[in-house]
Amino acid sequence: MKILVGSPVSLEEFESVDLFVSWLDVIPDNATFSVVGTEKFFIVGRNGREWKKGYEFGIVDIGVRTLVVGGELALYPEAFYIAKENGAKLVIGFSEAHNFADFNFIKAKFWAHTQETELISISLLNFQGRVYNNVYFPLEKTKNKTGVVAEGIAPVFLEFGSD
């Protein structure tokens, strides 16, 4: 599975991706599935068209079973456990931070919930007008054993099996 997290401008480098994830952006034509949203709602696209909308959270099959969650619900471990109980392998969360303490707290929550549930998580965190793309894997699935794949404003490209 090829996943691009970030700006649709960075999609120009790829012929196509399986999943595109971004903070409220257009649904691109060259992604099989897209998840765009904010902390209040999300839109799932399929082959360049809007497919589903959601508020708060929802489980969708986008090549891999995925929980999409926004706002404060994304910070609760129960959301991750609901995802796991429903066969999800990936969690995509949209959050907003209002100060630096919130920013670090949200990142820490996503990392911790990823480690507890052994799910992969992609957190898009809007802070001071910039969106931070944070990708976390279970510790044992990262080379440096930190569980941190990416944290920053740069686009993130991932490629991995869906198992």
Secondary structure, 3 states (H helix, E strand, C coil): CEEEECCHHHHHHCCCEEEEEEECCCCCCCEEEEEEECCCEEEEEECCEEEEEEECEEEEECCCEEEEEEHHHHHCHHHHHHHHHCCCCEEEEEEEECCHHHHHHHHHHHHHHHHHHCCEEEEEEEECCEEEEEEECCHHHCCCCCCEEEEECCCEEEECCCC
